[in-house]
Amino acid sequence: MRFLSYLLLEIIAKVVLTKEGMIAGDDYTLNNSGTTTNVRQLQLPEFTDPVIVVGGGLAGLSAALQAVHEGANVVLIEGEKDLGGNSQKASSGVAACNTEAQRIKHVNDSPELFYSDTMSAGDRENDHVLVDQLVSLIT
């Protein structure tokens, strides 16, 4: 919980907007009238509510694990039946075609197949101009 409290403190300490003006993490700051205001030290309350993580992909699982490591109770919300998100679709994490490894293993690949696979992975909702650009950069 120490990490989460520190993160929240950092966010709060940067700028807190009030009807009187801004309270910043400095000793003094300008208020709405342009004059300086003495800034008080902020105290963080002890949080007992769970940390809610939305998404069980690599980022969500990493966040949940870190929160548990810091002592938080975590609720992980995932819309799919399996964890992993899009990461479970990535075999190597690198988009490529016609690589040396493919040639050694006699894997038939081409820019056209790479384009088709990429479009298929996005349920054909991909921006075809961006996919064309990706294919041209990788091949």
DSSP file (Angstrom, degrees, kcal/mol; ACC not computed):
  #  RESIDUE AA STRUCTURE BP1 BP2  ACC     N-H-->O    O-->H-N    N-H-->O    O-->H-N    TCO  KAPPA ALPHA  PHI   PSI    X-CA   Y-CA   Z-CA
    1    1 A M     >        0   0    0      0, 0.0     4,-2.9     0, 0.0     5,-0.2   0.000 360.0 360.0 360.0 -21.7    0.0    0.0    0.0
    2    2 A R  H  >  +     0   0    0     68,-0.6     4,-2.5     1,-0.2     5,-0.2   0.911 360.0  49.1 -58.6 -44.1    3.0    2.2    0.5
    3    3 A F  H  > S+     0   0    0      2,-0.2     4,-2.7     1,-0.2    -1,-0.2   0.931 113.0  46.4 -61.0 -47.2    3.6    2.5   -3.3
    4    4 A L  H  > S+     0   0    0      1,-0.2     4,-2.7     2,-0.2    -2,-0.2   0.900 113.0  49.1 -64.8 -40.9   -0.1    3.4   -3.9
    5    5 A S  H  X S+     0   0    0     -4,-2.9     4,-2.6     2,-0.2    -1,-0.2   0.906 112.1  49.3 -64.1 -40.6   -0.1    5.9   -1.1
    6    6 A Y  H  X S+     0   0    0     -4,-2.5     4,-2.5    -5,-0.2    -2,-0.2   0.926 111.7  48.6 -64.0 -44.7    3.1    7.5   -2.5
    7    7 A L  H  X S+     0   0    0     -4,-2.7     4,-2.1     2,-0.2    -2,-0.2   0.927 113.4  46.6 -60.9 -46.0    1.6    7.6   -6.0
    8    8 A L  H  X S+     0   0    0     -4,-2.7     4,-2.9     1,-0.2     5,-0.2   0.905 111.3  52.2 -63.4 -40.9   -1.6    9.2   -4.7
    9    9 A L  H  X S+     0   0    0     -4,-2.6     4,-3.2     1,-0.2    -2,-0.2   0.905 108.0  52.0 -61.7 -40.9    0.4   11.7   -2.6
   10   10 A E  H  X S+     0   0    0     -4,-2.5     4,-1.3     2,-0.2    -1,-0.2   0.915 111.8  46.2 -60.9 -42.8    2.5   12.6   -5.7
   11   11 A I  H  X S+     0   0    0     -4,-2.1     4,-1.1     1,-0.2     3,-0.3   0.939 116.9  43.4 -65.5 -46.7   -0.7   13.3   -7.7
   12   12 A I  H  < S+     0   0    0     -4,-2.9    -2,-0.2     1,-0.2    -1,-0.2   0.890 111.7  54.6 -65.6 -39.4   -2.3   15.3   -4.8
   13   13 A A  H  < S+     0   0    0     -4,-3.2    12,-0.5    -5,-0.2    -1,-0.2   0.744  99.3  63.5 -70.7 -22.9    0.9   17.2   -4.1
   14   14 A K  H  < S-     0   0    0     -4,-1.3    11,-0.6    -3,-0.3     2,-0.3   0.995 123.4 -21.4 -65.6 -62.4    1.3   18.4   -7.7
   15   15 A V  E  <  -A   24   0A   0     -4,-1.1     2,-0.5     9,-0.2    -1,-0.3  -0.942  53.7-172.9-152.9 127.8   -1.8   20.5   -7.9
   16   16 A V  E     -A   23   0A   0      7,-2.2     7,-2.3    -2,-0.3     2,-0.4  -0.986  20.8-145.9-119.2 119.8   -5.1   20.5   -6.0
   17   17 A L  E     +A   22   0A   0     -2,-0.5     2,-0.3     5,-0.2     5,-0.2  -0.712  25.3 168.2 -88.0 131.1   -7.7   22.8   -7.3
   18   18 A T  E >   -A   21   0A   0      3,-2.9     3,-0.6    -2,-0.4    -2,-0.0  -0.821  51.5-102.3-129.7 172.0  -10.0   24.5   -4.9
   19   19 A K  T 3  S+     0   0    0     -2,-0.3     3,-0.1     1,-0.2    13,-0.0   0.736 123.2  54.9 -68.9 -19.2  -12.4   27.4   -5.1
   20   20 A E  T 3  S-     0   0    0      1,-0.3    12,-1.4    11,-0.1     2,-0.3   0.692 123.4 -92.2 -84.0 -18.9   -9.8   29.6   -3.5
   21   21 A G  E <   -AB  18  31A   0     -3,-0.6    -3,-2.9    10,-0.2     2,-0.4  -0.994  64.5 -25.4 144.6-151.7   -7.2   28.7   -6.2
   22   22 A M  E     -A   17   0A   0      8,-0.7     2,-0.6    -2,-0.3    -5,-0.2  -0.818  40.0-158.2-103.2 138.9   -4.4   26.2   -6.6
   23   23 A I  E     -A   16   0A   0     -7,-2.3    -7,-2.2    -2,-0.4     2,-0.2  -0.978  22.2-175.9-110.1 121.4   -2.6   24.5   -3.8
   24   24 A A  E     -A   15   0A   0     -2,-0.6   -10,-0.2    -9,-0.2    -9,-0.2  -0.594  41.4 -99.4-112.0 175.2    0.8   23.2   -5.0
   25   25 A G  S    S+     0   0    0    -11,-0.6     2,-0.1   -12,-0.5   -11,-0.1   0.276  93.9  92.5 -79.5  13.3    3.5   21.2   -3.4
   26   26 A D  S    S-     0   0    0    -12,-0.1    -2,-0.1   -13,-0.1     3,-0.1  -0.410  91.4-106.3 -95.7 176.1    5.6   24.3   -2.7
   27   27 A D  S    S+     0   0    0      1,-0.2    12,-2.3    -2,-0.1     2,-0.3   0.882 104.7  14.3 -68.3 -37.8    5.6   26.4    0.5
   28   28 A Y  E     +C   38   0B   0     10,-0.2     2,-0.3     8,-0.0    -1,-0.2  -0.962  68.2 175.1-136.9 152.6    3.7   29.1   -1.4
   29   29 A T  E     -C   37   0B   0      8,-1.2     8,-1.9    -2,-0.3     2,-0.3  -0.968  37.1 -91.1-149.8 165.4    1.7   29.3   -4.6
   30   30 A L  E     -C   36   0B   0     -2,-0.3    -8,-0.7     6,-0.2     6,-0.2  -0.582  36.6-155.5 -79.5 139.3   -0.4   31.8   -6.5
   31   31 A N  B >   -B   21   0A   0      4,-2.5     3,-1.9    -2,-0.3   -10,-0.2  -0.408  42.2 -80.5-100.0-173.6   -4.1   31.8   -5.8
   32   32 A N  T 3  S+     0   0    0    -12,-1.4   -11,-0.1     1,-0.3    -2,-0.0   0.789 129.1  54.8 -60.6 -29.2   -6.8   33.1   -8.2
   33   33 A S  T 3  S-     0   0    0    -13,-0.3    -1,-0.3     2,-0.1     3,-0.1   0.526 117.0-110.5 -84.5  -3.4   -6.3   36.7   -7.2
   34   34 A G  S <  S+     0   0    0     -3,-1.9     2,-0.2     1,-0.4    -2,-0.1   0.447  81.2 117.3  90.8  -0.3   -2.5   36.5   -8.1
   35   35 A T        -     0   0    0      1,-0.1    -4,-2.5    -5,-0.0    -1,-0.4  -0.576  69.4-100.8 -95.7 164.5   -1.4   36.8   -4.4
   36   36 A T  E     -C   30   0B   0     -6,-0.2     2,-0.4    -2,-0.2    -6,-0.2  -0.551  31.4-158.9 -86.5 151.3    0.6   34.1   -2.6
   37   37 A T  E     -C   29   0B   0     -8,-1.9    -8,-1.2    -2,-0.2     2,-0.4  -0.982  23.3-115.6-128.7 138.6   -1.0   31.7   -0.2
   38   38 A N  E     -C   28   0B   0     -2,-0.4     2,-0.5   -10,-0.2   -10,-0.2  -0.601  35.1-140.0 -71.2 130.4    0.6   29.7    2.6
   39   39 A V        -     0   0    0    -12,-2.3     2,-0.2    -2,-0.4   -16,-0.0  -0.804   9.3-142.4-100.0 131.4    0.2   26.0    1.7
   40   40 A R        -     0   0    0     -2,-0.5     2,-0.3     1,-0.1    -1,-0.0  -0.541  27.0 -99.5 -88.0 156.7   -0.6   23.5    4.4
   41   41 A Q        -     0   0    0     -2,-0.2     2,-0.3     1,-0.0    -1,-0.1  -0.570  37.8-130.9 -73.9 133.6    0.8   20.0    4.5
   42   42 A L        -     0   0    0     -2,-0.3     2,-0.5   -33,-0.1    -1,-0.0  -0.697  13.6-152.2 -89.1 138.9   -1.6   17.3    3.2
   43   43 A Q        -     0   0    0     -2,-0.3    -2,-0.0   -34,-0.0     0, 0.0  -0.944  11.2-139.5-109.4 127.9   -2.3   14.2    5.2
   44   44 A L        -     0   0    0     -2,-0.5     2,-0.1     1,-0.0   -39,-0.0  -0.693  17.6-129.5 -84.3 134.6   -3.3   11.1    3.3
   45   45 A P        -     0   0    0      0, 0.0     2,-0.5     0, 0.0    -1,-0.0  -0.412  31.0 -98.6 -73.8 160.2   -6.1    9.0    4.9
   46   46 A E        -     0   0    0     -2,-0.1     2,-0.5     2,-0.0     0, 0.0  -0.707  40.2-141.9 -79.5 124.0   -5.5    5.3    5.3
   47   47 A F        +     0   0    0     -2,-0.5   -42,-0.1     1,-0.1    -1,-0.0  -0.751  31.9 165.8 -93.1 130.8   -7.2    3.5    2.5
   48   48 A T        +     0   0    0     -2,-0.5    -1,-0.1     2,-0.1    25,-0.1   0.466  46.5 104.8-116.6  -9.1   -9.0    0.2    3.1
   49   49 A D  S    S-     0   0    0      1,-0.1    24,-0.3    23,-0.0     2,-0.0  -0.388  79.1-102.1 -69.4 151.7  -11.0    0.0   -0.1
   50   50 A P        -     0   0    0      0, 0.0     2,-0.5     0, 0.0    24,-0.2  -0.346  28.4-112.7 -72.4 156.1   -9.7   -2.5   -2.6
   51   51 A V  E     -d   74   0C   0     22,-3.1    24,-2.8    13,-0.1     2,-0.6  -0.785  31.2-146.8 -83.2 128.4   -7.7   -1.5   -5.7
   52   52 A I  E     -d   75   0C   0     -2,-0.5     2,-0.5    22,-0.2    24,-0.2  -0.892  13.3-169.2-103.9 121.0   -9.8   -2.2   -8.7
   53   53 A V  E     -d   76   0C   0     22,-2.9    24,-3.1    -2,-0.6     2,-0.7  -0.942   8.1-154.1-110.6 125.1   -7.9   -3.2  -11.8
   54   54 A V  E     +d   77   0C   0     -2,-0.5    24,-0.2    22,-0.2    22,-0.1  -0.884  63.9  29.9-102.6 115.9   -9.8   -3.3  -15.1
   55   55 A G        -     0   0    0     22,-3.7    23,-0.2    -2,-0.7    22,-0.1   0.335  60.8-138.5 108.0 124.4   -8.4   -5.7  -17.6
   56   56 A G        +     0   0    0      4,-0.2    28,-3.0    26,-0.2    29,-0.1  -0.090  64.5 115.1-104.0  33.8   -6.4   -8.9  -17.2
   57   57 A G  B  > S-e   84   0D   0     27,-0.2     4,-3.0    26,-0.2     5,-0.3  -0.144  90.3 -76.7 -83.1-169.5   -3.8   -8.4  -19.9
   58   58 A L  H  > S+     0   0    0     26,-0.5     4,-2.1     1,-0.2     5,-0.2   0.899 133.0  46.8 -59.4 -42.0   -0.1   -7.9  -19.1
   59   59 A A  H  > S+     0   0    0      2,-0.2     4,-2.4     1,-0.2    -1,-0.2   0.937 115.2  45.3 -67.1 -45.6   -0.6   -4.3  -17.9
   60   60 A G  H  > S+     0   0    0      2,-0.2     4,-2.6     1,-0.2    -2,-0.2   0.913 114.4  47.9 -64.4 -43.3   -3.6   -5.1  -15.7
   61   61 A L  H  X S+     0   0    0     -4,-3.0     4,-2.5     2,-0.2    -1,-0.2   0.884 111.7  50.8 -65.6 -37.4   -2.0   -8.2  -14.2
   62   62 A S  H  X S+     0   0    0     -4,-2.1     4,-2.3    -5,-0.3    -2,-0.2   0.918 111.9  47.0 -64.3 -42.9    1.3   -6.3  -13.6
   63   63 A A  H  X S+     0   0    0     -4,-2.4     4,-2.4     2,-0.2    -2,-0.2   0.916 113.2  48.6 -64.3 -43.2   -0.7   -3.5  -11.8
   64   64 A A  H  X S+     0   0    0     -4,-2.6     4,-2.4     2,-0.2    -2,-0.2   0.918 111.7  49.2 -63.6 -43.7   -2.7   -6.0   -9.8
   65   65 A L  H  X S+     0   0    0     -4,-2.5     4,-2.5     1,-0.2    -1,-0.2   0.909 111.5  48.8 -62.8 -43.2    0.5   -7.9   -8.8
   66   66 A Q  H  X S+     0   0    0     -4,-2.3     4,-1.7     2,-0.2    -1,-0.2   0.907 111.0  50.6 -63.7 -41.4    2.2   -4.7   -7.7
   67   67 A A  H  <>S+     0   0    0     -4,-2.4     5,-2.7     2,-0.2    -2,-0.2   0.913 111.6  47.1 -63.7 -42.4   -0.8   -3.6   -5.7
   68   68 A V  H ><5S+     0   0    0     -4,-2.4     3,-1.8     1,-0.2    -1,-0.2   0.916 109.3  54.7 -63.6 -42.3   -0.9   -7.0   -3.9
   69   69 A H  H 3<5S+     0   0    0     -4,-2.5    -1,-0.2     1,-0.3    -2,-0.2   0.838 106.5  52.2 -58.8 -33.2    2.8   -6.8   -3.3
   70   70 A E  T 3<5S-     0   0    0     -4,-1.7   -68,-0.6    -5,-0.1    -1,-0.3   0.416 127.6 -99.6 -85.7   1.7    2.3   -3.4   -1.7
   71   71 A G  T < 5S+     0   0    0     -3,-1.8    -3,-0.2     1,-0.3     2,-0.2   0.545  74.8 140.2  98.0   7.9   -0.4   -4.9    0.6
   72   72 A A      < -     0   0    0     -5,-2.7     2,-0.5    -6,-0.2    -1,-0.3  -0.490  54.9-122.0 -83.3 153.0   -3.6   -3.9   -1.2
   73   73 A N        -     0   0    0    -24,-0.3   -22,-3.1    -2,-0.2     2,-0.4  -0.828  38.2-153.8 -85.4 133.4   -6.7   -6.0   -1.6
   74   74 A V  E     -d   51   0C   0     -2,-0.5     2,-0.5   -24,-0.2   -22,-0.2  -0.915  21.0-164.8-120.9 136.8   -7.2   -6.2   -5.3
   75   75 A V  E     -d   52   0C   0    -24,-2.8   -22,-2.9    -2,-0.4     2,-0.5  -0.986  15.6-160.8-113.8 119.0  -10.3   -6.8   -7.4
   76   76 A L  E     -d   53   0C   0     -2,-0.5     2,-0.6   -24,-0.2   -22,-0.2  -0.892   2.1-162.5-103.7 124.0   -9.4   -7.7  -11.0
   77   77 A I  E     +d   54   0C   0    -24,-3.1   -22,-3.7    -2,-0.5     2,-0.4  -0.927  13.2 173.1-110.1 122.1  -12.2   -7.2  -13.6
   78   78 A E        -     0   0    0     -2,-0.6     5,-0.1   -23,-0.2    -2,-0.0  -0.996  24.4-158.0-131.2 133.3  -11.8   -9.1  -16.9
   79   79 A G  S    S+     0   0    0     -2,-0.4     2,-0.2     3,-0.0    -1,-0.1   0.650  74.1  70.0 -83.8 -17.0  -14.4   -9.2  -19.7
   80   80 A E  S    S-     0   0    0      2,-0.2    -2,-0.1     1,-0.1   -25,-0.1  -0.535  86.4-118.8 -98.4 166.8  -13.0  -12.4  -21.3
   81   81 A K  S    S+     0   0    0     -2,-0.2     2,-0.3     2,-0.0    -1,-0.1   0.742  98.0  48.6 -76.3 -21.6  -13.1  -15.9  -20.0
   82   82 A D  S    S-     0   0    0      3,-0.0     3,-0.4     0, 0.0    -2,-0.2  -0.882  81.5-124.6-118.4 150.2   -9.3  -16.1  -20.0
   83   83 A L  S    S+     0   0    0     -2,-0.3   -26,-0.2     1,-0.2   -25,-0.1  -0.472  77.9  72.5 -81.4 161.5   -6.6  -13.8  -18.7
   84   84 A G  B >>  -e   57   0D   0    -28,-3.0     3,-1.2    -2,-0.1   -26,-0.5   0.083  68.9-152.5 123.2 -23.0   -3.9  -12.5  -20.9
   85   85 A G  G >4  -     0   0    0     -3,-0.4     3,-1.1     1,-0.3     4,-0.2  -0.170  69.1 -23.3  56.1-148.2   -5.6  -10.0  -23.1
   86   86 A N  G >> S+     0   0    0      1,-0.2     3,-1.5     2,-0.2     4,-0.6   0.691 128.4  78.1 -68.4 -17.8   -4.1   -9.4  -26.5
   87   87 A S  G X4 S+     0   0    0     -3,-1.2     3,-0.8     1,-0.3    -1,-0.2   0.812  83.8  62.1 -62.9 -29.5   -0.8  -10.6  -25.2
   88   88 A Q  G << S+     0   0    0     -3,-1.1    -1,-0.3    -4,-0.5    -2,-0.2   0.688 100.2  55.2 -72.0 -14.3   -1.9  -14.2  -25.4
   89   89 A K  G <4 S+     0   0    0     -3,-1.5     2,-0.7    -4,-0.2    -1,-0.2   0.675  88.4  90.2 -86.1 -18.5   -2.3  -13.8  -29.2
   90   90 A A    <<  -     0   0    0     -3,-0.8     5,-0.0    -4,-0.6    -1,-0.0  -0.688  53.9-172.8 -85.8 116.4    1.3  -12.7  -29.6
   91   91 A S  S    S-     0   0    0     -2,-0.7    -1,-0.2     1,-0.1    -4,-0.0   0.870  87.2  -3.6 -76.4 -36.0    3.6  -15.6  -30.2
   92   92 A S  S    S-     0   0    0      2,-0.2    -1,-0.1     0, 0.0     3,-0.1   0.444  89.9-118.3-133.6  -6.3    6.8  -13.6  -30.0
   93   93 A G  S    S+     0   0    0      1,-0.2     2,-0.5    -6,-0.1    -3,-0.1   0.507  83.5 104.4  79.9   2.8    5.8  -10.0  -29.5
   94   94 A V        -     0   0    0      2,-0.0     2,-0.6     0, 0.0    -1,-0.2  -0.973  63.2-145.3-122.9 123.7    7.4   -9.0  -32.7
   95   95 A A        +     0   0    0     -2,-0.5     2,-0.3    -3,-0.1    -5,-0.0  -0.770  45.2 133.8 -85.2 121.0    5.5   -8.3  -35.9
   96   96 A A        -     0   0    0     -2,-0.6     2,-0.3    43,-0.0    43,-0.1  -0.983  34.7-159.8-158.8 163.2    7.6   -9.5  -38.8
   97   97 A C  S    S+     0   0    0     41,-0.3    12,-0.0    -2,-0.3    -2,-0.0  -0.989  72.3  20.5-149.7 155.0    7.6  -11.4  -42.1
   98   98 A N  S    S+     0   0    0     -2,-0.3    -1,-0.1     1,-0.1     2,-0.1   0.879  81.6 168.8  56.7  41.9   10.2  -13.1  -44.3
   99   99 A T     >  -     0   0    0      1,-0.1     4,-2.2    -3,-0.1     5,-0.2  -0.348  50.0-111.5 -80.3 164.9   12.6  -13.3  -41.4
  100  100 A E  H  > S+     0   0    0      1,-0.2     4,-2.6     2,-0.2     5,-0.2   0.899 119.6  54.8 -60.3 -41.8   15.8  -15.4  -41.4
  101  101 A A  H  > S+     0   0    0      1,-0.2     4,-1.8     2,-0.2    -1,-0.2   0.890 108.0  49.3 -61.0 -39.2   14.3  -17.7  -38.8
  102  102 A Q  H  4>S+     0   0    0      2,-0.2     5,-3.1     1,-0.2     4,-0.3   0.917 110.5  49.8 -65.8 -42.5   11.3  -18.3  -41.1
  103  103 A R  H ><5S+     0   0    0     -4,-2.2     3,-1.1     3,-0.2    -2,-0.2   0.912 109.7  51.0 -63.3 -41.3   13.6  -19.0  -44.0
  104  104 A I  H 3<5S+     0   0    0     -4,-2.6    -1,-0.2     1,-0.3    -2,-0.2   0.889 115.0  42.9 -62.0 -39.1   15.6  -21.5  -42.0
  105  105 A K  T 3<5S-     0   0    0     -4,-1.8    -1,-0.3    -5,-0.2    -2,-0.2   0.369 113.7-119.3 -88.2   4.4   12.4  -23.3  -40.9
  106  106 A H  T < 5 +     0   0    0     -3,-1.1     2,-0.6    -4,-0.3    -3,-0.2   0.884  51.0 168.8  57.7  42.0   11.0  -23.1  -44.5
  107  107 A V      < -     0   0    0     -5,-3.1     2,-0.6    -6,-0.1    -1,-0.2  -0.770  33.8-131.8 -86.1 122.6    8.0  -21.0  -43.3
  108  108 A N        +     0   0    0     -2,-0.6     2,-0.3   -10,-0.0    -5,-0.0  -0.647  44.3 152.4 -76.6 117.6    6.1  -19.6  -46.2
  109  109 A D        +     0   0    0     -2,-0.6   -12,-0.1   -10,-0.0     3,-0.1  -0.959  16.1 171.5-143.6 159.7    5.5  -15.9  -45.6
  110  110 A S     >  -     0   0    0     -2,-0.3     4,-2.6     1,-0.1     5,-0.2  -0.976  48.0-102.5-159.9 162.4    5.0  -12.8  -47.6
  111  111 A P  H  > S+     0   0    0      0, 0.0     4,-2.5     0, 0.0     5,-0.2   0.878 122.6  53.8 -58.4 -36.6    4.0   -9.1  -47.2
  112  112 A E  H  > S+     0   0    0      2,-0.2     4,-2.5     1,-0.2     5,-0.1   0.908 110.2  45.3 -65.1 -42.3    0.5  -10.0  -48.5
  113  113 A L  H  > S+     0   0    0      2,-0.2     4,-2.9     1,-0.2     5,-0.2   0.889 112.0  52.4 -67.8 -39.2    0.1  -12.8  -45.9
  114  114 A F  H  X S+     0   0    0     -4,-2.6     4,-2.3     2,-0.2    -2,-0.2   0.923 110.9  47.8 -61.2 -44.7    1.4  -10.5  -43.2
  115  115 A Y  H  X S+     0   0    0     -4,-2.5     4,-2.6     2,-0.2     5,-0.2   0.941 113.3  47.6 -59.6 -48.9   -1.1   -7.9  -44.2
  116  116 A S  H  X S+     0   0    0     -4,-2.5     4,-2.4     1,-0.2    -2,-0.2   0.906 112.4  48.8 -61.9 -43.4   -3.9  -10.4  -44.3
  117  117 A D  H  X S+     0   0    0     -4,-2.9     4,-2.4     2,-0.2    -1,-0.2   0.901 111.9  49.5 -63.2 -41.2   -3.0  -11.9  -40.9
  118  118 A T  H  X S+     0   0    0     -4,-2.3     4,-1.1     2,-0.2    -2,-0.2   0.918 112.4  46.7 -65.6 -44.2   -2.8   -8.4  -39.3
  119  119 A M  H  <>S+     0   0    0     -4,-2.6     5,-3.1     1,-0.2     3,-0.4   0.902 112.8  50.5 -63.8 -40.6   -6.2   -7.4  -40.7
  120  120 A S  H ><5S+     0   0    0     -4,-2.4     3,-1.9     1,-0.2    -2,-0.2   0.897 105.0  56.2 -65.0 -40.9   -7.7  -10.7  -39.5
  121  121 A A  H 3<5S+     0   0    0     -4,-2.4    -1,-0.2     1,-0.3    -2,-0.2   0.781 108.9  48.9 -62.8 -25.7   -6.3  -10.3  -36.0
  122  122 A G  T ><5S-     0   0    0     -4,-1.1     3,-2.5    -3,-0.4    -1,-0.3   0.086 118.4-111.2 -99.5  22.4   -8.1   -6.9  -35.9
  123  123 A D  T < 5 -     0   0    0     -3,-1.9    -3,-0.2     1,-0.3    -2,-0.1   0.808  66.1 -70.6  51.8  31.8  -11.4   -8.4  -37.1
  124  124 A R  T 3 <S+     0   0    0     -5,-3.1    -1,-0.3    -6,-0.2    -4,-0.1   0.651 117.3 110.2  62.0  16.8  -10.9   -6.5  -40.3
  125  125 A E    <   +     0   0    0     -3,-2.5    -2,-0.1    -6,-0.3    -1,-0.1   0.409  46.3 118.9 -97.3   0.7  -11.6   -3.2  -38.4
  126  126 A N  S    S-     0   0    0     -7,-0.3     2,-0.9     1,-0.1     3,-0.1  -0.201  80.0-102.1 -63.1 155.3   -8.0   -2.1  -38.7
  127  127 A D    >>  -     0   0    0      1,-0.2     4,-2.1     2,-0.0     3,-0.5  -0.739  32.4-153.0 -76.2 109.5   -7.1    1.1  -40.5
  128  128 A H  H 3> S+     0   0    0     -2,-0.9     4,-2.5     1,-0.3    -1,-0.2   0.787  91.2  58.0 -62.3 -28.1   -5.9   -0.3  -43.7
  129  129 A V  H 3> S+     0   0    0      2,-0.2     4,-2.0     1,-0.2    -1,-0.3   0.915 108.7  45.3 -66.7 -41.8   -3.6    2.7  -44.4
  130  130 A L  H <> S+     0   0    0     -3,-0.5     4,-2.6     2,-0.2    -2,-0.2   0.881 112.5  50.8 -68.7 -37.5   -1.8    2.1  -41.1
  131  131 A V  H  X S+     0   0    0     -4,-2.1     4,-2.7     2,-0.2    -2,-0.2   0.914 109.3  51.5 -66.3 -41.2   -1.5   -1.7  -41.8
  132  132 A D  H  X S+     0   0    0     -4,-2.5     4,-2.4     1,-0.2    -2,-0.2   0.916 111.0  48.5 -57.6 -43.3   -0.1   -0.9  -45.2
  133  133 A Q  H  X S+     0   0    0     -4,-2.0     4,-2.1     2,-0.2    -2,-0.2   0.914 110.5  50.4 -65.2 -42.6    2.5    1.3  -43.5
  134  134 A L  H  X S+     0   0    0     -4,-2.6     4,-2.0     1,-0.2     5,-0.2   0.939 111.7  48.1 -58.9 -48.0    3.3   -1.3  -41.0
  135  135 A V  H  X S+     0   0    0     -4,-2.7     4,-2.2     1,-0.2    -2,-0.2   0.905 111.6  49.6 -60.6 -42.8    3.8   -3.9  -43.7
  136  136 A S  H  < S+     0   0    0     -4,-2.4    -1,-0.2     1,-0.2    -2,-0.2   0.849 112.4  47.9 -68.4 -32.2    6.0   -1.6  -45.8
  137  137 A L  H  < S+     0   0    0     -4,-2.1    -1,-0.2    -5,-0.2    -2,-0.2   0.826 116.7  42.2 -74.9 -31.2    8.2   -0.7  -42.7
  138  138 A I  H  <        0   0    0     -4,-2.0   -41,-0.3    -5,-0.2    -2,-0.2   0.790 360.0 360.0 -88.9 -29.1    8.7   -4.4  -41.7
  139  139 A T     <        0   0    0     -4,-2.2    -1,-0.2    -5,-0.2    -2,-0.1   0.466 360.0 360.0 -95.5 360.0    9.2   -6.0  -45.1
